[in-house]
């Protein structure tokens, strides 16, 4: 069904008096009113589609923000888990396991930083390994200072 036909169907559903088989609720009517849906107009497809396509575009932009923040939070948690394993002295085992998993999954060794920051919920392997090596180095330095 095209968007134009969808709009015609919605307009017809609002005008019907039979409420038993109607899928057009008061909330849905309010949402369509909020984006400027014209109930009485049987105009061209462009006039009908423009407000709905604008609303769809705005919805996609608003959806991208929570998704990105969840990705950033997930990556932060992964680094914290890696640091925790380093503090327990299990960094080498984790590094070995991550390399094995990475080889089995055929993951990209060095993906584009912008792409991976936006799409990957886990940091790339190279970033994780270098972070764990830094954690190990700081643990060794702390141990030397205490001795």
C-alpha positions in Angstrom: 0.0 0.0 0.0 1.4 3.4 -0.9 1.5 6.2 1.6 -1.1 8.1 -0.5 -3.5 5.2 -0.3 -2.8 4.8 3.4 -3.7 8.5 3.9 -7.0 8.0 2.0 -7.8 4.9 4.1 -7.1 6.8 7.3 -9.4 9.7 6.2 -12.1 7.3 5.3 -11.8 5.5 8.7 -12.2 8.7 10.5 -15.4 9.6 8.7 -17.0 6.2 9.2 -19.6 5.8 12.0 -19.0 2.1 12.6 -16.6 2.1 15.6 -16.5 -1.7 16.1 -13.9 -2.4 13.4 -12.1 0.9 13.5 -8.3 0.9 14.1 -8.1 4.7 14.4 -8.0 5.5 18.0 -8.3 9.0 19.6 -4.5 8.9 20.4 -3.7 8.1 16.8 -5.9 10.9 15.6 -4.2 13.3 18.0 -0.8 12.2 16.8 -1.8 12.8 13.2 -3.3 16.2 14.1 0.0 17.1 15.8 2.0 16.6 12.6 -0.4 18.6 10.5 -2.5 15.8 8.9 -5.3 17.4 6.9 -8.4 15.3 7.4 -10.7 17.0 4.8 -8.3 17.3 1.9 -8.2 14.9 -0.9 -5.2 16.6 -2.5 -2.3 15.3 -4.5 0.1 12.6 -3.3 2.8 15.2 -2.7 0.5 17.3 -0.5 -0.4 14.3 1.6 3.0 12.7 1.8 5.1 15.7 2.7 4.0 16.1 6.4 4.3 12.4 7.0 7.7 12.1 5.4 8.9 15.1 7.5 7.6 13.4 10.7 9.4 10.2 9.7 12.7 12.0 9.2 12.4 13.8 12.5 11.6 10.5 14.2 14.7 8.9 12.8 16.9 11.8 14.0 15.4 11.6 17.5 15.9 7.9 17.6 19.6 8.1 16.7 20.4 10.1 19.9 19.4 7.4 22.5 21.0 4.7 20.4 24.3 6.5 20.2 24.3 7.2 24.0 23.6 3.5 24.7 26.5 2.5 22.4 28.8 4.9 24.2 27.7 3.6 27.6 28.1 -0.1 26.5 31.7 0.6 25.3 32.5 2.3 28.6 31.3 -0.7 30.5 33.4 -3.0 28.3 36.5 -1.0 29.1 35.6 -1.1 32.8 35.2 -4.9 32.7 38.6 -5.2 31.0 40.2 -3.0 33.7 38.5 -5.2 36.4 40.0 -8.3 34.8 43.4 -6.6 34.7 43.1 -5.8 38.4 42.4 -9.5 39.1 45.5 -10.5 37.2 43.6 -12.2 34.4 44.4 -9.8 31.7 46.5 -12.3 29.6 43.7 -14.8 29.6 41.1 -12.3 28.6 43.4 -11.0 25.8 43.8 -14.5 24.5 40.1 -15.2 24.7 39.2 -12.0 22.9 41.7 -12.8 20.1 40.2 -16.3 19.7 36.6 -15.0 19.6 37.7 -12.3 17.1 39.3 -14.8 14.8 36.2 -17.1 14.9 33.8 -14.2 14.2 36.1 -12.8 11.4 35.8 -9.3 12.8 37.5 -6.3 11.2 40.9 -5.8 12.9 41.0 -2.0 12.5 37.5 -0.7 11.5 36.9 3.0 10.8 36.9 4.8 14.2 33.8 6.9 13.4 31.8 3.9 12.1 32.8 1.7 15.0 32.0 4.4 17.6 28.5 4.8 16.1 27.6 1.2 15.3 29.6 -1.1 17.5 28.4 -1.8 21.1 31.9 -3.3 21.9 35.2 -1.5 21.3 37.3 -3.0 18.4 39.9 -5.6 19.4 42.9 -3.4 18.9 41.5 -0.7 21.2 40.7 -3.2 23.9 44.1 -4.9 23.8 45.9 -1.6 23.9 43.8 -0.5 26.9 44.4 -3.8 28.7 48.2 -3.3 28.1 48.0 0.2 29.6 46.1 -1.2 32.6 48.8 -3.9 33.1 51.5 -1.3 32.8 49.9 0.9 35.5 49.4 -2.2 37.8 53.1 -3.0 37.5 54.0 0.6 38.3 51.8 0.6 41.3 53.3 -2.7 42.5 56.8 -1.3 42.1 55.9 1.8 44.1 54.5 -0.2 47.0 57.7 -2.3 47.2 
